[in-house]
Amino acid sequence: MNNRLPPAWSKHLKLGPAPNLKKQPNLPQANILRGSPQSRAQSDDDLLKQAYQHGQEKKLDEAQDLCFRVLAHTPNHPLALYILATIYLGYDDEKALRYFARAVGEEPNNPYYHLSLAETYLKLSEFSPAIKHMEHALKLQPDLVEALCALGRAYNEFDQPEMALPLFEKALKLNRDHPKVRVGLAGALTSLGRMDDAAVHLREAIERRVSLPVAYNDLVQTKKFTEEPAELQPILDELRNPSLDSSGAEKLHYAAGKVLNDLKRYEEAFHHFRKAKQASGYTFDIDFYRRWVDSMIETFTPEMLAARAEYGNPSEVPVFVVGMPRSGTTLTEQICASHPDVHGAGELSKLRRVANALELRTSSAEDLGQSVMSITRDLSTMLAQEHLSYLKERAPTALRIVDKMPHNFQLIGLIGLLFPNARVIHCRRDAIDNCVSCFVLKFSEAHGYNCDLKTLGLYYREYDRLMQHWNKVFPGLIFENRYETLVEDQEAQSRRLIEYLGLPWDDVCLRFFDRDSSVNTPSRWQVRQPIYKSSVKRWKNYESEIQPLIDALGDLADT
C-alpha cells in the first residue's frame, strides 16, 4: 500500500458521525498475529485498505478498529497512525495531533504526513509549528501544491497576507485548476482589502468551474450589490443541478441569500438562508448546553474565585473581546488594534485548548468542579506564562494583544484564574439583530446552535444567563461595549474603549478602516468601511419570517 497517501481524503471522514472515542479497540484475530513478517505486512496493507474504504464511507468506528488491529502487532505503523489521526480530526483534534506527530516520527521524509500535522496545528492556532512543518513538507517536495496553499493560508491567518501571495501565485503556476489555489489567492487578497483583485480570481475560478460553490459564495462577499449582478442567475441555475451535493448547495444558498438581501428582496433571501441551514444538516443539543451553563455557574462562585485571587500571571497584555458572533467583535478589535500599542491577533483557539486540556467541557457540575479544583496556583502560573509567550510571539513589543474569539465568553472564569489583570470587552447587540445576523451566515458545525431559529434564540438566552453570572462574580472587570452605542457615537465609545485598555488616546483609532492589517472573519468587508448604521434594527426586514426566534428569546427580544 502506498504510504504516501495524500491527506485530501480526510475531509470525507470529518463529515461522518463521531466515532466512539472511548471504545476499546478490537483484539486482532489469532491468524493475523501468526505468519511470516511478509504475510503480516500484507495483512497490514489489506486492513488499512479496508480502513481507508470505511473512512470514505464514513464508517468511522470500523475504520478506527482496523487501524487498532494493525497497531496491535505493528505498534508504530506510520500509515495506520496517519489514518487514525484523520478519523479523530474534528472530534478530538488534540488526539489527531498526537497521532499525526507519531506518523511523522516514524516516516519523517513523507511530506504528506508533515502537511497533515501542520494543518492540524493551524486549526489549533499554533502558527509556529504549523509553518515549520509546512516548510519541511515543501523542502521534501517543492512543487507540492497542497503545501503551498496551506502555507499561504497559515501566513494569511498569522496576519502576514503579503507573505501568502507569492505562495499562492507559485501554486497557480503549477496547477491553475487546483481547487484550493484561486480561492486561497482570493482570500489573501481580500485580507489585504484588495477586493477587486480577489474578485478577478474568483471569476476565473467560476469560468473554469473550479471550486464553484466556494468561489460564488466568496465572490458575492467582496462587495455590496445595489443592482442585480450577473452572477445571481447562474447561482440559481447551479442550485438546480442534480449532481450538486449538500455542501455545495449550502454555499450556493448562502450566496443567493446574500445577493438578494443586498437587493432588499428579503423574503426570497430568507428562503435561501433557511435552505442553507437545511443543507448543512447541523444539530445542537440545547439541553446539554443548558446543563453545562448550570455547571459553570455552580462552580465559579465568588468564594471560589476569592480563594484563588493570587493565581495566574499579573500581566496586563492580554485583552479578550467576547460576545455572540456578529455582535461587533471584529469592529471592536479593529478600533483597539488601530492604536499603536495594541496588536489585534484575531480569533485564537489557545484558551479553548487550555479549557479542553483541563476538561472544562463537561455537563456535570461535580465533574466540572473537580476539574477546576485541580488547577493549583503553580499550574495556573505555568499555563498563564505559556499563554503569554504564545501571544508575545505574534507581537513582542505590544502593550496589549487582543484575542477576539467571541465564544471565550464561556471561559471568563478561566481567564480570571489565569490573568486577573486581563481586560475583557463584552460586545453586546440588540438580541434579535444579533441572532438574525448569525442566521444568515455560514458557520462551522461547532456553531450548531445556529441551525434553526428556535435553537438560536434558546442558545442566546443561555449566553445572556452566563454573562450575567460573570458580571456578578467579576464586578467591574468586564467592559460592556454596546454595538448601538458605538455606531451612534463612534468617537465617544472608542475613547472609552482605549481608556479601559489603560492607554492614551490616539486619533488614528477613529480611522480603523484605513489599517493595512489583514481581516479574516465574515465581517472583513464591513470593517474596511467607515461605521454605518444600516445594521441597526435590520431584523425588521425579516419580521414576518422570524417569529420562532422572537418567541424563543422571550423578554430578551426587547434588549
C-alpha positions as CSV (number, residue, x, y, z in Angstrom):
1,M,0.0,0.0,0.0
2,N,1.3,3.5,-0.8
3,N,2.2,5.1,2.5
4,R,2.3,8.5,0.7
5,L,-1.4,8.8,0.8
6,P,-2.4,12.4,0.3
7,P,-4.4,14.0,3.1
8,A,-7.3,15.2,1.0
9,W,-9.4,12.1,1.7
10,S,-9.7,13.0,5.4
11,K,-12.4,15.5,4.5
12,H,-14.7,12.5,3.9
13,L,-14.1,11.3,7.5
14,K,-15.0,14.6,9.1
15,L,-18.4,14.5,7.6
16,G,-19.5,11.2,9.3
17,P,-20.8,10.6,12.8
18,A,-18.2,10.9,15.6
19,P,-16.5,7.6,16.3
20,N,-16.8,6.0,19.8
21,L,-13.6,7.5,21.0
22,K,-13.7,5.7,24.3
23,K,-14.3,2.3,22.9
24,Q,-11.5,-0.3,23.3
25,P,-10.0,-1.5,20.1
26,N,-11.0,-4.9,18.9
27,L,-8.3,-7.6,19.6
28,P,-6.8,-8.9,16.3
29,Q,-7.6,-12.4,15.3
30,A,-5.0,-15.1,16.1
31,N,-4.5,-15.9,12.4
32,I,-3.4,-12.3,11.8
33,L,-0.8,-12.5,14.6
34,R,0.7,-15.6,13.1
35,G,2.7,-16.0,10.0
36,S,5.9,-14.5,8.5
37,P,6.7,-10.8,8.6
38,Q,5.9,-10.7,4.9
39,S,2.4,-12.2,5.4
40,R,1.8,-9.8,8.3
41,A,2.8,-6.8,6.2
42,Q,0.4,-8.0,3.5
43,S,-2.3,-8.3,6.2
44,D,-1.5,-4.7,7.4
45,D,-1.9,-3.4,3.9
46,D,-5.2,-5.2,3.4
47,L,-6.6,-4.0,6.7
48,L,-5.5,-0.4,6.0
49,K,-7.1,-0.5,2.6
50,Q,-10.3,-1.6,4.3
51,A,-9.9,1.2,6.9
52,Y,-9.5,3.7,4.1
53,Q,-12.6,2.5,2.4
54,H,-14.6,2.6,5.6
55,G,-13.4,6.1,6.1
56,Q,-14.7,7.2,2.7
57,E,-18.0,5.5,3.6
58,K,-18.0,7.4,6.9
59,K,-17.9,4.2,8.9
60,L,-15.6,5.7,11.4
61,D,-15.8,3.1,14.2
62,E,-15.0,0.3,11.7
63,A,-12.0,2.3,10.3
64,Q,-10.8,3.0,13.8
65,D,-10.9,-0.7,14.8
66,L,-9.0,-1.8,11.7
67,C,-6.2,0.7,12.5
68,F,-6.0,-0.5,16.1
69,R,-5.8,-4.1,14.8
70,V,-2.7,-3.1,12.7
71,L,-1.2,-1.2,15.6
72,A,-1.7,-4.1,18.0
73,H,1.0,-6.1,16.2
74,T,2.8,-3.3,14.3
75,P,2.7,-0.6,17.1
76,N,4.3,2.2,15.0
77,H,2.9,1.5,11.6
78,P,3.0,5.1,10.1
79,L,0.0,4.8,7.8
80,A,-2.2,3.3,10.5
81,L,-1.2,6.2,12.7
82,Y,-1.9,8.6,9.9
83,I,-5.4,7.2,9.1
84,L,-6.3,7.0,12.7
85,A,-5.4,10.7,13.1
86,T,-7.7,11.7,10.2
87,I,-10.5,9.8,12.0
88,Y,-10.1,12.0,15.1
89,L,-10.0,15.3,13.2
90,G,-13.0,17.4,14.2
91,Y,-13.8,15.3,17.2
92,D,-10.6,15.2,19.2
93,D,-8.1,17.5,17.5
94,E,-5.5,17.0,20.3
95,K,-5.5,13.3,19.8
96,A,-5.3,13.8,16.0
97,L,-2.3,16.0,16.6
98,R,-0.6,13.2,18.6
99,Y,-1.2,10.5,16.0
100,F,0.0,12.8,13.1
101,A,3.1,13.6,15.2
102,R,3.8,9.9,15.7
103,A,3.3,9.2,11.9
104,V,5.9,12.0,11.2
105,G,8.3,10.5,13.7
106,E,8.1,7.1,12.0
107,E,8.3,8.4,8.4
108,P,10.0,11.8,8.6
109,N,10.5,12.1,4.8
110,N,6.8,11.8,4.0
111,P,5.7,15.4,3.0
112,Y,2.0,14.5,3.4
113,Y,2.5,13.5,7.0
114,H,4.2,16.8,7.7
115,L,1.4,18.7,5.9
116,S,-1.4,17.0,7.8
117,L,0.4,17.6,11.1
118,A,0.9,21.2,10.1
119,E,-2.7,21.7,9.1
120,T,-3.9,20.4,12.5
121,Y,-1.5,22.8,14.3
122,L,-3.0,25.6,12.1
123,K,-6.5,24.5,13.1
124,L,-5.5,25.0,16.7
125,S,-3.9,28.4,16.1
126,E,-0.4,27.1,16.7
127,F,1.2,29.0,13.9
128,S,4.9,28.5,14.5
129,P,4.9,24.6,14.4
130,A,2.3,24.7,11.6
131,I,4.6,26.9,9.4
132,K,7.7,24.8,10.4
133,H,6.1,21.5,9.2
134,M,4.6,23.1,6.1
135,E,8.1,24.4,5.1
136,H,9.5,21.0,5.8
137,A,6.9,19.4,3.5
138,L,7.9,21.9,0.8
139,K,11.6,21.1,1.4
140,L,10.8,17.4,0.8
141,Q,8.6,18.2,-2.3
142,P,8.9,21.8,-3.5
143,D,6.1,21.5,-6.0
144,L,3.5,20.2,-3.6
145,V,0.6,22.5,-4.3
146,E,-1.4,21.5,-1.2
147,A,1.6,22.5,1.0
148,L,2.0,25.8,-0.9
149,C,-1.7,26.6,-0.3
150,A,-1.6,25.5,3.3
151,L,1.5,27.7,4.0
152,G,-0.2,30.6,2.2
153,R,-3.3,30.1,4.4
154,A,-1.1,29.9,7.5
155,Y,0.6,33.2,6.7
156,N,-2.8,34.8,6.0
157,E,-4.2,33.7,9.3
158,F,-0.9,34.8,11.0
159,D,-1.6,38.4,9.9
160,Q,1.0,38.2,7.1
161,P,-1.1,38.0,3.9
162,E,1.7,39.7,1.9
163,M,3.8,36.6,2.5
164,A,0.9,34.4,1.4
165,L,0.5,36.0,-2.0
166,P,3.7,34.7,-3.7
167,L,3.0,31.2,-2.4
168,F,-0.5,31.1,-4.0
169,E,1.0,32.7,-7.1
170,K,3.6,29.9,-7.4
171,A,0.8,27.3,-6.8
172,L,-1.2,28.9,-9.6
173,K,1.7,28.5,-12.0
174,L,2.0,24.8,-11.0
175,N,-1.7,24.0,-11.2
176,R,-4.2,26.7,-12.2
177,D,-7.2,24.4,-11.7
178,H,-6.3,23.1,-8.2
179,P,-9.4,23.7,-6.0
180,K,-7.5,25.5,-3.3
181,V,-5.4,27.8,-5.4
182,R,-7.6,30.6,-6.8
183,V,-9.9,30.6,-3.7
184,G,-6.8,30.8,-1.4
185,L,-5.3,33.6,-3.5
186,A,-8.5,35.5,-3.4
187,G,-8.7,35.0,0.3
188,A,-5.2,36.6,0.8
189,L,-6.1,39.5,-1.4
190,T,-9.4,40.0,0.5
191,S,-7.5,40.1,3.7
192,L,-5.4,42.9,2.3
193,G,-8.6,44.8,1.3
194,R,-7.9,44.2,-2.4
195,M,-11.5,43.2,-3.1
196,D,-11.5,43.9,-6.9
197,D,-8.3,41.8,-7.4
198,A,-9.8,39.0,-5.4
199,A,-13.0,39.1,-7.5
200,V,-10.9,38.6,-10.7
201,H,-9.5,35.3,-9.5
202,L,-12.9,34.1,-8.2
203,R,-14.5,34.9,-11.5
204,E,-11.7,32.9,-13.2
205,A,-12.4,30.0,-10.9
206,I,-16.1,30.2,-11.8
207,E,-15.3,30.3,-15.5
208,R,-13.1,27.2,-15.2
209,R,-15.7,25.6,-12.9
210,V,-13.1,25.1,-10.1
211,S,-14.5,25.1,-6.5
212,L,-17.7,26.6,-7.9
213,P,-19.9,26.9,-4.8
214,V,-17.0,28.3,-2.7
215,A,-16.0,30.7,-5.5
216,Y,-19.5,32.0,-5.9
217,N,-20.0,32.4,-2.2
218,D,-16.7,34.2,-1.7
219,L,-17.3,36.4,-4.8
220,V,-20.6,37.8,-3.5
221,Q,-18.9,38.7,-0.2
222,T,-16.5,41.1,-1.9
223,K,-19.0,43.9,-2.4
224,K,-22.5,45.1,-1.6
225,F,-24.9,45.0,-4.5
226,T,-27.3,47.8,-5.4
227,E,-28.5,46.2,-8.6
228,E,-28.8,42.5,-9.7
229,P,-25.4,41.1,-10.6
230,A,-24.8,38.8,-13.5
231,E,-23.8,36.1,-11.0
232,L,-27.3,35.7,-9.4
233,Q,-29.0,33.7,-12.2
234,P,-26.0,31.3,-12.6
235,I,-26.1,30.7,-8.9
236,L,-29.8,29.9,-9.0
237,D,-29.2,27.6,-12.1
238,E,-26.4,25.8,-10.2
239,L,-28.8,25.1,-7.3
240,R,-30.9,23.1,-9.8
241,N,-28.0,20.9,-10.8
242,P,-29.0,17.3,-9.8
243,S,-25.4,16.4,-9.1
244,L,-24.9,19.2,-6.5
245,D,-24.0,17.8,-3.1
246,S,-25.3,19.2,0.2
247,S,-22.1,21.1,0.9
248,G,-22.2,22.9,-2.4
249,A,-25.9,23.6,-2.0
250,E,-25.3,25.1,1.4
251,K,-22.7,27.6,0.0
252,L,-24.8,28.5,-3.1
253,H,-27.9,29.1,-1.0
254,Y,-25.9,31.4,1.2
255,A,-24.5,33.2,-1.8
256,A,-28.0,33.7,-3.3
257,G,-29.4,34.9,0.1
258,K,-26.6,37.4,0.4
259,V,-27.2,38.9,-3.0
260,L,-31.0,39.0,-2.6
261,N,-30.6,40.6,0.9
262,D,-28.4,43.3,-0.6
263,L,-31.2,43.9,-3.2
264,K,-33.7,44.2,-0.4
265,R,-35.6,41.1,-1.7
266,Y,-35.9,39.9,1.9
267,E,-38.5,37.2,1.6
268,E,-36.5,35.5,-1.2
269,A,-33.3,35.9,0.7
270,F,-34.6,34.3,3.8
271,H,-35.9,31.4,1.8
272,H,-32.3,30.7,0.7
273,F,-30.9,31.1,4.2
274,R,-33.4,28.5,5.5
275,K,-32.4,26.2,2.7
276,A,-28.7,26.6,3.6
277,K,-29.4,25.6,7.1
278,Q,-31.3,22.5,6.0
279,A,-28.4,21.6,3.6
280,S,-25.8,21.9,6.4
281,G,-27.5,19.1,8.4
282,Y,-26.2,20.6,11.7
283,T,-27.9,19.9,15.0
284,F,-27.4,21.1,18.6
285,D,-28.3,19.7,22.0
286,I,-29.6,22.8,23.8
287,D,-30.5,20.8,26.9
288,F,-26.9,19.5,27.3
289,Y,-25.6,23.1,26.8
290,R,-28.1,24.4,29.4
291,R,-26.8,21.9,31.9
292,W,-23.2,22.9,31.1
293,V,-24.0,26.6,31.8
294,D,-25.6,25.5,35.1
295,S,-22.3,23.7,36.0
296,M,-20.2,26.8,35.2
297,I,-22.4,29.0,37.4
298,E,-22.3,26.5,40.2
299,T,-18.5,26.1,40.0
300,F,-17.3,29.7,39.6
301,T,-18.6,31.2,42.7
302,P,-17.3,34.4,44.4
303,E,-16.0,32.3,47.2
304,M,-14.0,30.0,44.9
305,L,-12.6,32.9,43.0
306,A,-11.7,34.9,46.1
307,A,-9.7,31.9,47.4
308,R,-7.7,32.0,44.2
309,A,-7.1,35.7,43.9
310,E,-3.3,35.2,43.7
311,Y,-3.5,32.7,40.9
312,G,-2.1,33.2,37.4
313,N,0.0,36.0,35.9
314,P,-0.4,39.7,36.6
315,S,0.3,40.7,33.0
316,E,-1.9,43.4,31.5
317,V,-1.1,42.4,27.9
318,P,-4.0,40.0,27.2
319,V,-7.2,41.5,26.0
320,F,-10.2,39.3,25.3
321,V,-13.0,40.6,23.1
322,V,-16.0,38.3,23.7
323,G,-19.7,38.0,22.9
324,M,-22.0,36.3,20.5
325,P,-20.7,36.2,16.9
326,R,-21.9,39.2,14.9
327,S,-22.1,41.4,17.9
328,G,-19.4,43.8,16.8
329,T,-16.3,41.9,18.0
330,T,-14.4,42.4,14.8
331,L,-15.2,46.1,14.7
332,T,-14.2,46.4,18.3
333,E,-10.9,44.7,17.7
334,Q,-10.1,46.8,14.7
335,I,-10.7,50.0,16.7
336,C,-8.5,48.8,19.5
337,A,-5.8,47.5,17.2
338,S,-5.6,50.8,15.4
339,H,-3.8,52.1,18.5
340,P,0.0,51.9,18.0
341,D,0.4,50.0,21.3
342,V,-2.2,47.3,20.5
343,H,-2.0,44.2,18.3
344,G,-5.1,42.5,17.0
345,A,-4.4,38.8,16.9
346,G,-7.8,37.7,15.5
347,E,-9.7,34.7,16.7
348,L,-7.3,32.4,18.6
349,S,-8.2,28.9,19.9
350,K,-5.5,28.8,22.5
351,L,-7.8,29.4,25.5
352,R,-10.2,26.7,24.3
353,R,-7.3,24.3,24.1
354,V,-6.4,25.0,27.7
355,A,-10.0,24.5,28.7
356,N,-10.2,21.2,26.9
357,A,-7.0,20.0,28.5
358,L,-8.4,20.8,31.9
359,E,-11.7,19.0,30.9
360,L,-13.9,22.0,31.5
361,R,-16.3,20.9,28.7
362,T,-18.4,18.6,30.8
363,S,-22.1,18.7,31.7
364,S,-21.8,17.6,35.3
365,A,-21.3,20.2,38.0
366,E,-19.4,17.7,40.1
367,D,-17.0,16.8,37.3
368,L,-16.5,20.4,36.3
369,G,-15.9,21.4,39.9
370,Q,-13.3,18.7,40.3
371,S,-11.5,19.8,37.1
372,V,-11.4,23.4,38.3
373,M,-10.2,22.4,41.7
374,S,-7.3,20.6,40.1
375,I,-5.9,23.9,39.0
376,T,-3.2,24.7,41.5
377,R,-1.5,28.0,41.9
378,D,1.6,26.7,40.2
379,L,-0.4,25.2,37.4
380,S,-2.2,28.5,36.8
381,T,1.1,30.3,36.7
382,M,2.6,27.9,34.2
383,L,-0.5,27.9,31.9
384,A,-0.6,31.7,32.0
385,Q,3.1,32.1,31.2
386,E,2.8,29.7,28.3
387,H,-0.3,31.6,27.0
388,L,1.5,34.9,27.4
389,S,4.5,33.6,25.4
390,Y,2.1,32.4,22.7
391,L,0.6,35.9,22.5
392,K,4.0,37.6,22.5
393,E,5.2,35.5,19.6
394,R,2.8,37.5,17.5
395,A,3.7,40.9,18.7
396,P,6.7,41.0,21.1
397,T,6.5,44.8,21.8
398,A,2.8,45.3,22.0
399,L,1.4,46.6,25.3
400,R,-1.9,44.9,24.6
401,I,-2.7,41.9,22.5
402,V,-6.3,41.3,21.5
403,D,-7.8,37.8,21.2
404,K,-11.3,38.3,19.6
405,M,-12.6,34.7,19.8
406,P,-16.2,35.5,20.5
407,H,-17.0,32.3,22.4
408,N,-14.4,33.0,25.0
409,F,-17.4,34.4,26.8
410,Q,-17.9,30.8,28.0
411,L,-14.4,30.9,29.7
412,I,-14.3,34.2,31.5
413,G,-13.9,32.2,34.7
414,L,-10.8,30.6,33.4
415,I,-9.5,34.0,32.2
416,G,-9.9,35.3,35.7
417,L,-7.8,32.4,37.1
418,L,-5.0,32.9,34.6
419,F,-4.9,36.6,34.0
420,P,-6.5,38.6,36.9
421,N,-5.5,41.9,35.3
422,A,-6.6,41.0,31.7
423,R,-9.1,43.3,30.0
424,V,-12.4,41.6,28.9
425,I,-14.5,43.6,26.4
426,H,-18.0,42.2,26.1
427,C,-19.7,43.1,22.8
428,R,-23.5,43.2,23.1
429,R,-26.0,44.0,20.4
430,D,-29.8,44.1,20.0
431,A,-30.7,40.4,20.6
432,I,-32.9,39.9,17.5
433,D,-30.4,41.8,15.2
434,N,-27.6,39.7,16.6
435,C,-29.4,36.4,16.1
436,V,-30.6,37.3,12.6
437,S,-27.1,38.4,11.6
438,C,-25.8,34.9,12.8
439,F,-28.6,33.0,11.0
440,V,-27.9,34.5,7.6
441,L,-24.2,33.4,7.6
442,K,-22.4,30.1,7.2
443,F,-20.8,29.0,10.4
444,S,-19.0,25.7,11.1
445,E,-20.5,22.7,12.8
446,A,-19.2,23.9,16.1
447,H,-21.9,26.5,15.9
448,G,-24.7,24.0,15.5
449,Y,-26.9,26.3,17.6
450,N,-27.2,28.4,14.5
451,C,-29.1,25.6,12.7
452,D,-32.6,26.9,13.3
453,L,-34.3,30.0,14.7
454,K,-35.8,28.4,17.8
455,T,-32.5,26.8,18.9
456,L,-30.6,30.0,18.2
457,G,-32.9,32.0,20.4
458,L,-32.6,29.5,23.2
459,Y,-28.8,29.5,22.9
460,Y,-28.8,33.3,23.1
461,R,-30.7,33.1,26.4
462,E,-28.0,30.8,27.8
463,Y,-25.3,33.1,26.6
464,D,-27.1,36.0,28.4
465,R,-27.5,34.0,31.6
466,L,-23.8,33.1,31.7
467,M,-22.7,36.7,31.0
468,Q,-25.0,37.9,33.8
469,H,-23.2,35.5,36.1
470,W,-19.7,36.7,35.1
471,N,-20.7,40.3,35.7
472,K,-21.7,39.3,39.2
473,V,-18.6,37.3,40.2
474,F,-16.2,39.7,38.4
475,P,-17.7,43.1,39.4
476,G,-16.1,46.0,37.4
477,L,-13.8,43.7,35.3
478,I,-15.9,43.4,32.1
479,F,-16.4,46.4,29.8
480,E,-19.7,46.2,28.0
481,N,-19.4,47.6,24.5
482,R,-22.9,48.1,23.1
483,Y,-22.9,48.0,19.3
484,E,-25.7,50.5,19.0
485,T,-23.8,52.9,21.3
486,L,-20.7,52.6,19.2
487,V,-22.4,53.3,15.9
488,E,-24.3,56.2,17.4
489,D,-21.3,58.0,18.8
490,Q,-18.1,56.3,17.4
491,E,-15.6,58.7,19.0
492,A,-17.0,58.8,22.5
493,Q,-17.3,55.0,22.7
494,S,-13.9,54.5,21.1
495,R,-12.3,56.8,23.7
496,R,-14.0,54.7,26.4
497,L,-12.5,51.5,24.9
498,I,-9.0,52.9,24.8
499,E,-9.3,54.3,28.3
500,Y,-10.4,50.9,29.5
501,L,-7.3,49.4,28.0
502,G,-5.2,51.8,30.1
503,L,-3.7,53.6,27.1
504,P,-3.6,57.2,26.0
505,W,-6.0,58.3,23.3
506,D,-4.8,58.3,19.6
507,D,-6.9,59.9,16.9
508,V,-5.9,57.1,14.5
509,C,-8.4,54.9,16.3
510,L,-11.2,56.8,14.5
511,R,-9.9,55.6,11.1
512,F,-9.7,51.9,11.9
513,F,-10.9,51.1,8.3
514,D,-7.7,52.5,6.8
515,R,-5.5,49.9,8.5
516,D,-3.3,47.7,6.3
517,S,-3.6,44.6,8.5
518,S,-5.5,41.5,7.5
519,V,-9.0,40.7,8.4
520,N,-10.2,37.0,8.3
521,T,-13.8,37.0,9.5
522,P,-17.2,37.3,7.9
523,S,-17.0,41.0,8.8
524,R,-13.9,41.6,6.6
525,W,-15.9,43.7,4.0
526,Q,-17.7,45.8,6.6
527,V,-14.7,46.7,8.8
528,R,-13.0,48.2,5.8
529,Q,-15.7,50.8,5.6
530,P,-16.5,53.7,8.0
531,I,-19.0,52.9,10.7
532,Y,-22.6,52.8,9.2
533,K,-25.9,52.4,10.9
534,S,-27.8,50.3,8.5
535,S,-27.4,47.2,10.5
536,V,-29.3,48.6,13.5
537,K,-32.8,47.1,13.6
538,R,-32.1,45.1,10.5
539,W,-34.3,42.3,11.8
540,K,-37.4,44.3,10.9
541,N,-36.7,43.4,7.3
542,Y,-37.4,39.8,8.2
543,E,-40.1,40.3,10.9
544,S,-42.6,38.1,9.2
545,E,-40.1,35.2,8.9
546,I,-38.5,35.1,12.4
547,Q,-41.4,34.6,14.8
548,P,-39.8,31.3,16.2
549,L,-36.7,33.3,17.1
550,I,-38.7,36.1,18.8
551,D,-40.7,33.6,20.8
552,A,-37.5,31.7,21.9
553,L,-35.8,34.9,23.0
554,G,-38.8,35.9,25.1
555,D,-38.1,39.0,27.2
556,L,-34.6,39.3,25.7
557,A,-36.2,40.2,22.4
558,D,-36.6,43.7,23.8
559,T,-33.0,44.2,24.7
